[in-house]
């Protein structure tokens, strides 16, 4: 029995010590944390202000991921800004003039144009007994509608 204890005893003691540290580690780390807070109370305020602010806790996931996390924190907010919307193309402006939100078929375009032309044509608009200023606005709209329709027909992309 003595020979067995001599060969196995140190290994068992080492395993026992590792198990104790493993099981007691949460308690040990809590004691260290509390004592650190207690000691920090007695550090002069001027020295505390110059100290580095606490970084948010991030689990360690390997040195490459940790470096990426650090870079992400350095550039925080630079990629959050949205790019300003692109100015509308000429096609989009003409489609908006006709009251359309997306490209439509040739037949739908023609139908929309005729409906708007019937509404804003100077003869039709004058017959509806509108004021002179309203008739001028309608004439300008009719010119814009004609220009938009002509451009969309000349540059088809349906």
Secondary structure, DSSP 4 states (H G I P E B T S, - for coil): -HHHHHHHHHHHHHHHHHHHHHHHHHHHHHHHHHHHHHHHTTS-HHHHHHSPPPPPP-----HHHHHHHHHHHHTTTTTTSPPPPPPPPHHHHHHHHTT-SS---HHHHHHHHHHHHHHH-HHHHHHTT--HHHHHHHHHHHHHHHHHHHHHHHT---
